[in-house]
Amino acid sequence: MATVSLSSTAGKWIMVSTIMASAMAFIDGTALNVVLPAIQQSMHASGTDLFWMLNAYLLMLASLMLIGGSLGDKLGRKKVFIAGILIFIIGSTACGMAGNVTLLILFRVLQGIGGALMIPGSLSLISSSINEDERGKAIGTWSAFTTVVTIGGPILGGALADAGYWRYIFFINVPIGLVAVLILWKKVKESIADDDDKTLDFPGAAAIALGLAAITFGFLRIPEIGFNNWQVLVSLGAGLSLLIAFIFIERKSRHPMMPLSLFRNMTFSGANLLTLFLYAGLGAGMLFLSLNLVQAQGYDQLQSGLTFLPFTILMVFVARFAGSLADKYGPKLLLTIGPAIAGAGLLMLSFVGQTPGPSAYFRTFFPGIVVFGLGMSFTVAPLTATVMGAVSDQFSGTASGINNALSRIAGVFANAILGALAVLFFSGSLKHELGDLPLNEASKQEVIQQTKELGNAKAPASLNEADKQKVTRLYHSSFVSAYQKIMRISGFLGFLGALMSVIFIRNSAVSATPVPD
């Protein structure tokens, strides 16, 4: 397929449409983290409900992302991209109208199905349509401008949540999505892989979707019912078996949806391992930082949203520059120092304890957020360009699907595993501190039962006012202690990502075009 210049009219319309559609998903994600406390209060949701609200969406993304990328390559990237956007905005509208937690979680599943078709399409269109020597710059532009469009996500989310209008976080996706569909329909040409074989790999699709769904479901159940429960063991066992079956199917298939030969390129494999570790740290770090600010540090939701502004500004000004540097000098150095700096930022945030509140922001959370944002800004565009540049254009949708699926799987696993660890850390710290309070055993058990709510734990109504205040202070200090441990684990995951670059990434491999069996 003929490619176009980034500065041409066709190139600009491709960028505008992909940026708008991607920004829609990013607004949903960034704003949702900020409004979670408002949803929890409004819908009387438990801590477990919050994790399901996040992970019902991520579950479908992780399960179906590879299928979305493969469908785009075989049936037409523009066509599948538009279908994904439409499903996503239908799901968003339904989320905004949901009357209870169960419906909200169900409609988040619909959003996830749309996202699985939509998200691989944006980068796949860019990678297959923009000239190779401008691809890193184009992806950097995409990273920067999607951040510009979503810069108001946390701020708007916080303002709406404080005013009691958190539902509009979902409704805002509708006009953005409709404009993106209109531009794609009128101004962007169809992009399809240069391959006469349009046969879909149905056995592979079923195996990977069911396998990822089973493994993800198993991890999500651990915080609520424990690892040794039969539901968890059966889900993880079935999921692992299906993933092994998927590998055998792909090896034998004449029409594989994920050609295993792509992984012979160590740079492609290493970039995906880097993605897995870094985005696990990112997902857990951002979630627990948001919860800590609102539930323990005394920030309102607008102030919580504003705390991420330095991160966003750095993404705006650094991401495109980093993409250009990767084009010129290769991605290895940036993919080594970027995740390491991001890990250092998360580690810095882990040393912030109980603070006086927003008045102390610039001497508490601000330095760590700046360092974290700088690391991610150096990483995002070169990482995406490396993944896409390590395969031929024919497999750009598949490569995008693999990488996006891994980033979502990382988020799900981090939320599930670190969410379970956070409850253990929280309850452990609370039990240790609770011994100093003059409460009877029944009252202590009531206090401990609230630990599954994490930072939203409330002192039992049976206590007198003085004891309630003491228990509330203990909840805050115990939650902050759990937050610090989770942030240190998240920082370590960032350093692991940097190690993957040192071991696997080779600048010379980024322009390679492996041919599948």
C-alpha positions in Angstrom: 0.0 0.0 0.0 1.3 3.5 -0.9 2.2 5.6 2.1 1.8 9.4 2.5 3.8 12.2 4.0 3.0 13.3 7.5 2.6 16.9 6.3 0.3 16.1 3.4 -3.4 16.7 3.5 -4.1 12.9 3.7 -1.5 12.5 6.4 -3.0 15.3 8.5 -6.6 13.8 8.3 -5.2 10.4 9.3 -3.5 12.0 12.3 -6.6 14.0 13.3 -9.0 11.0 13.2 -6.7 8.6 15.0 -5.8 11.3 17.7 -9.5 12.0 18.3 -10.5 8.4 18.6 -7.6 7.5 20.9 -8.1 10.6 23.0 -11.7 9.4 23.6 -10.4 6.2 25.2 -7.7 8.1 27.1 -10.2 10.7 28.5 -12.3 7.8 29.7 -9.4 6.1 31.4 -7.7 9.1 33.0 -11.0 10.8 34.2 -12.4 7.5 35.5 -9.5 7.1 37.9 -10.2 10.5 39.4 -14.0 10.0 39.7 -13.8 6.5 41.3 -14.3 7.8 44.8 -17.4 9.7 43.7 -18.8 6.6 42.0 -18.1 4.6 45.1 -20.0 7.0 47.2 -22.8 7.6 44.8 -23.5 4.0 44.0 -22.5 2.6 47.5 -19.9 0.5 45.7 -17.4 -1.7 47.6 -13.7 -1.7 47.0 -14.1 -4.9 45.0 -16.8 -3.2 42.9 -14.2 -0.4 42.0 -11.7 -3.0 40.8 -14.4 -4.6 38.7 -15.4 -1.3 37.2 -11.9 -0.8 36.0 -11.2 -4.4 35.1 -14.4 -5.4 33.3 -13.3 -3.0 30.6 -9.7 -4.1 30.7 -10.8 -7.8 30.7 -12.5 -7.4 27.2 -9.6 -5.3 25.9 -7.1 -8.0 27.0 -9.2 -10.8 25.6 -10.1 -9.3 22.2 -7.3 -6.9 21.3 -5.4 -9.4 19.2 -8.6 -10.2 17.3 -9.2 -6.5 16.7 -5.8 -6.0 15.3 -6.0 -9.1 13.1 -9.5 -8.2 11.8 -8.2 -4.7 10.8 -5.3 -6.2 8.8 -7.5 -8.7 7.0 -10.8 -6.8 6.5 -9.7 -3.2 6.4 -8.2 -1.1 9.2 -10.5 1.9 8.6 -13.7 -0.3 8.6 -12.8 -2.1 11.8 -11.7 1.2 13.4 -15.0 2.8 12.7 -16.9 -0.2 14.0 -14.9 -0.1 17.2 -15.6 3.6 17.7 -19.3 3.2 17.3 -19.5 0.3 19.8 -17.4 2.3 22.2 -19.7 5.3 22.2 -22.8 3.1 22.5 -21.2 1.5 25.6 -20.2 5.0 26.9 -23.8 6.2 26.6 -25.1 3.1 28.4 -22.5 3.6 31.2 -23.6 7.2 31.7 -27.2 6.0 32.1 -26.5 3.0 34.4 -28.7 2.9 37.4 -26.6 0.6 39.6 -23.1 -0.8 40.0 -23.9 -4.1 38.2 -25.2 -2.4 35.1 -22.2 0.0 35.1 -19.8 -3.0 35.2 -21.8 -4.7 32.4 -21.8 -1.7 30.1 -18.0 -1.3 30.8 -17.7 -4.7 29.1 -19.4 -3.3 26.0 -17.0 -0.4 26.0 -14.1 -2.9 26.2 -15.4 -4.7 23.1 -15.4 -1.4 21.2 -12.0 -0.5 22.5 -10.5 -3.8 21.4 -11.6 -3.1 17.8 -10.7 0.7 18.0 -7.4 0.9 19.9 -5.2 -1.2 17.6 -6.7 0.6 14.6 -5.3 4.0 15.4 -1.6 3.0 15.5 -2.1 0.5 12.7 -3.5 3.2 10.4 -0.5 5.5 11.2 2.1 2.7 10.8 0.7 1.4 7.5 -0.1 4.9 6.0 2.7 7.2 7.0 6.1 7.1 5.3 8.6 4.9 7.2 11.2 7.7 7.8 8.5 9.8 9.5 6.8 7.1 11.4 8.5 7.7 14.8 7.7 11.4 14.5 4.1 10.6 13.6 3.7 8.3 16.6 5.3 11.0 18.8 2.8 13.5 17.4 0.0 11.1 18.1 1.3 10.7 21.7 1.7 14.4 22.2 -1.7 15.5 20.8 -3.7 12.8 22.3 -2.3 14.1 25.6 -3.2 17.7 24.6 -6.8 16.5 23.9 -7.0 14.6 27.1 -5.2 17.2 29.3 -8.6 18.2 30.7 -9.6 14.6 31.5 -8.5 14.4 35.2 -9.3 18.1 35.7 -12.8 17.8 34.1 -13.4 14.5 35.9 -12.5 16.0 39.3 -14.7 19.1 38.7 -17.7 17.0 37.5 -17.3 14.6 40.4 -17.2 17.3 43.0 -20.4 18.8 41.4 -22.1 15.4 41.5 -22.1 15.0 37.6 -19.6 12.1 37.2 -21.9 10.5 34.6 -20.8 13.1 32.1 -17.4 11.6 32.0 -19.0 8.9 29.9 -21.2 11.1 27.8 -18.3 13.3 26.7 -17.1 10.4 24.5 -20.1 10.6 22.2 -19.4 13.9 20.3 -15.7 13.1 20.1 -16.4 9.7 18.7 -19.0 10.9 16.2 -16.6 13.6 14.8 -13.8 11.0 14.5 -16.2 8.6 12.6 -17.2 11.4 10.2 -13.6 12.3 9.4 -12.6 8.7 8.8 -15.6 8.1 6.6 -15.1 11.2 4.5 -11.4 11.9 4.5 -9.4 8.8 5.1 -8.8 6.0 2.6 -9.1 2.4 3.5 -5.9 0.6 4.5 -5.7 -3.2 4.2 -2.8 -5.6 4.3 -1.1 -6.5 1.0 -2.2 -10.1 1.3 -4.8 -12.0 -0.8 -5.5 -14.3 2.1 -8.4 -12.9 4.0 -9.2 -16.1 5.9 -9.9 -15.5 9.6 -8.2 -17.7 12.2 -11.4 -18.6 14.1 -9.9 -21.5 16.2 -7.0 -19.2 17.2 -9.3 -16.3 18.0 -11.5 -18.5 20.2 -8.5 -19.9 22.1 -6.8 -16.6 22.7 -10.0 -14.8 23.7 -11.2 -17.5 26.1 -7.7 -18.1 27.5 -7.0 -14.5 28.3 -10.5 -14.0 29.7 -10.1 -17.1 32.0 -6.7 -16.0 33.3 -7.8 -12.4 33.8 -11.0 -13.5 35.6 -8.9 -15.8 37.8 -6.6 -12.9 38.9 -9.5 -10.6 39.4 -11.2 -13.0 41.8 -8.1 -13.4 44.0 -8.6 -10.2 46.1 -12.2 -11.3 47.0 -12.0 -15.1 47.5 -8.3 -15.9 47.8 -5.9 -17.9 45.7 -6.8 -21.4 46.9 -10.5 -21.1 45.9 -11.7 -23.5 43.2 -12.9 -20.7 41.0 -9.5 -19.1 40.8 -7.6 -22.4 40.3 -10.0 -23.6 37.6 -9.9 -20.3 35.8 -6.1 -20.0 35.9 -5.7 -23.6 34.9 -8.2 -23.4 32.0 -6.7 -20.1 30.8 -3.1 -21.5 30.8 -4.3 -24.6 28.9 -6.1 -22.5 26.3 -3.0 -20.2 25.8 -0.8 -23.3 25.2 -3.5 -24.6 22.8 -3.4 -21.2 21.1 0.4 -21.5 20.5 -0.1 -25.0 18.9 -3.0 -23.7 16.7 -0.8 -20.8 15.5 2.1 -23.1 14.7 -0.1 -25.3 12.6 -2.5 -22.8 11.1 -2.2 -21.7 7.4 -3.9 -18.4 8.4 -2.4 -17.5 11.9 -3.8 -14.4 13.5 -0.5 -14.0 15.4 2.4 -15.3 13.3 4.8 -16.8 15.9 7.8 -15.9 13.6 7.3 -12.2 14.7 8.8 -13.2 18.1 12.0 -14.4 16.4 12.9 -10.7 16.4 14.3 -10.2 19.9 13.7 -6.5 19.7 10.0 -7.1 19.1 9.8 -9.6 22.0 11.9 -7.3 24.3 9.7 -4.3 23.5 6.6 -6.3 24.5 8.3 -7.5 27.7 9.2 -3.9 28.5 5.6 -2.9 27.9 4.3 -5.6 30.2 6.5 -4.5 33.2 6.3 -0.8 32.7 2.5 -0.6 32.2 1.9 -2.9 35.2 3.8 -0.3 37.3 2.1 2.6 35.6 -1.4 1.1 36.1 -1.0 0.3 39.8 0.9 3.5 40.5 -1.7 5.9 38.9 -4.6 4.1 40.6 -3.2 4.0 44.1 -1.9 7.6 43.8 -5.4 8.8 42.9 -7.0 6.9 45.7 -4.4 8.1 48.2 -4.8 11.7 47.3 -8.6 11.7 47.7 -9.2 9.1 50.4 -6.2 9.7 52.7 -4.5 13.1 51.9 -7.6 15.3 51.9 -7.6 16.4 48.3 -10.9 16.9 46.6 -11.3 15.3 43.2 -10.6 18.4 41.2 -7.4 18.9 43.1 -6.5 15.3 42.6 -7.0 15.8 38.8 -4.8 18.9 38.8 -1.9 17.0 40.5 -1.4 15.1 37.2 -1.0 18.3 35.2 2.9 18.2 35.3 2.8 14.6 33.9 0.5 15.7 31.1 2.5 18.8 30.2 5.7 16.8 29.9 3.9 14.3 27.7 2.8 17.2 25.4 6.3 18.7 25.0 8.6 15.8 25.3 6.9 12.8 23.5 7.1 14.2 20.0 10.7 15.2 20.5 11.5 11.7 21.9 9.9 10.1 18.8 12.1 12.2 16.5 15.2 11.3 18.5 14.3 7.6 18.2 14.0 8.1 14.4 17.4 9.7 14.2 19.5 7.7 16.7 17.5 4.5 17.4 15.3 3.7 20.4 17.6 1.7 22.7 19.0 4.5 24.8 15.6 6.2 25.3 13.9 2.8 26.1 16.6 2.2 28.8 16.7 5.6 30.5 12.9 6.3 30.1 11.6 3.3 32.1 14.4 3.8 34.6 13.4 7.4 35.2 9.8 6.5 35.4 10.6 3.8 38.0 12.6 6.4 40.0 9.6 8.7 40.0 7.4 6.0 41.4 10.0 5.2 44.0 10.1 8.9 45.0 6.3 8.9 45.3 6.5 5.9 47.6 8.4 7.9 50.2 5.5 10.4 50.6 3.7 9.7 53.8 0.7 11.5 55.4 0.8 15.1 54.3 -1.0 18.3 55.5 -3.0 18.2 52.2 -3.0 20.2 48.9 -1.1 23.1 50.5 2.0 20.8 50.7 1.7 19.4 47.2 4.8 21.1 45.7 7.1 19.7 48.4 5.5 16.3 48.6 4.0 14.7 45.5 5.1 17.2 42.8 8.8 16.1 42.4 7.9 12.4 42.0 5.1 13.2 39.5 7.6 15.3 37.4 10.2 12.6 37.4 7.6 9.9 36.6 6.1 12.0 33.8 9.6 12.7 32.3 10.4 9.0 32.2 7.1 8.1 30.5 7.5 11.0 28.0 10.9 9.6 26.9 9.4 6.1 26.6 5.9 6.1 25.0 6.7 7.2 21.4 10.0 5.3 21.0 8.4 2.1 22.5 5.4 2.2 20.1 7.6 3.0 17.1 9.9 0.1 18.0 7.0 -2.4 18.2 5.6 -1.2 14.9 9.0 -0.8 13.2 10.1 -4.3 14.0 7.5 -5.9 11.7 6.4 -5.4 8.2 3.5 -3.1 7.4 1.5 -6.2 6.5 1.4 -7.1 10.2 1.1 -3.6 11.7 -2.4 -4.3 13.1 -1.3 -7.6 14.6 1.7 -5.9 16.2 -0.4 -3.1 17.6 -2.9 -5.6 18.9 -0.2 -7.6 20.6 1.4 -4.6 22.2 -1.9 -3.0 23.3 -3.2 -6.3 24.6 0.0 -6.7 26.7 -0.3 -3.2 28.2 -4.0 -3.9 29.1 -3.1 -7.3 30.5 -0.4 -5.7 32.6 -2.9 -3.2 34.0 -5.4 -6.0 34.8 -2.8 -8.2 36.5 -1.4 -5.2 38.4 -4.8 -4.1 39.6 -5.7 -7.6 40.6 -2.5 -8.8 42.2 -1.4 -5.5 43.7 -5.0 -4.8 44.7 -5.0 -8.0 46.7 -1.5 -7.2 48.2 -2.8 -3.7 49.1 -5.6 -5.2 51.2 -3.1 -7.5 52.9 -0.7 -4.6 53.6 -3.6 -2.4 54.8 -5.0 -5.0 57.2 -1.6 -6.0 58.4 -0.7 -2.4 59.3 -4.1 -1.8 60.8 -4.0 -4.9 63.1 -0.5 -3.9 64.3 -1.7 -0.4 65.2 -5.1 -1.4 66.5 -3.6 -3.1 69.5 -2.9 0.3 71.1 -6.6 1.3 71.1 -8.7 0.5 74.1 -11.4 -1.4 72.1 -13.1 -4.7 72.9 -12.5 -7.7 70.6 -15.9 -7.3 68.8 -15.2 -3.6 68.0 -11.8 -4.5 66.7 -13.3 -7.1 64.4 -15.7 -4.5 63.1 -12.8 -2.2 62.4 -10.8 -4.9 60.6 -13.8 -5.9 58.4 -13.6 -2.5 56.7 -10.1 -3.2 55.3 -11.5 -4.5 52.0 -12.7 -0.9 51.3 -9.1 0.3 51.5 -9.0 4.2 51.8 -12.8 4.4 51.9 -13.0 2.4 55.1 -15.4 3.9 57.6 -15.2 3.7 61.4 -18.1 1.5 62.8 -21.2 3.4 63.9 -21.1 1.5 67.2 -18.0 3.5 68.4 -18.2 6.7 70.3 -17.0 9.9 68.5 -13.5 10.0 70.1 -12.8 6.4 69.1 -14.2 7.0 65.6 -11.7 9.8 65.1 -8.8 7.5 66.3 -9.9 4.7 64.0 -10.2 7.1 61.1 -6.7 8.3 61.7 -5.5 4.6 61.8 -7.3 3.9 58.5 -5.5 6.8 56.9 -2.1 5.9 58.2 -2.5 2.2 57.4 -3.7 3.0 53.9 -0.7 5.3 53.3 1.6 2.5 54.5 0.0 0.1 52.0 0.2 2.8 49.3 3.9 3.2 49.9 4.6 -0.5 49.5 2.6 -0.7 46.3 4.4 2.3 44.8 7.8 0.7 45.6 6.7 -2.5 43.8 5.5 -0.3 40.9 8.9 1.4 40.8 10.7 -1.9 40.7 8.6 -2.9 37.7 9.7 0.2 35.9 13.4 -0.8 36.5 12.6 -4.3 35.1 11.3 -2.6 32.0 14.6 -0.7 31.6 16.5 -4.0 32.0 14.4 -5.6 29.1 15.7 -2.8 26.9 19.3 -3.4 27.9 19.0 -7.1 27.2 16.9 -7.3 24.1 16.5 -4.0 22.2 18.7 -3.5 19.1 18.6 -0.4 17.0 19.4 -2.3 13.9 16.3 -4.5 14.3 13.7 -1.8 14.2 13.6 -1.6 10.5 13.5 -5.4 10.1 10.6 -6.9 8.2 10.2 -10.5 9.3 8.3 -12.8 7.0 6.0 -15.3 8.8 6.1 -19.0 8.0 
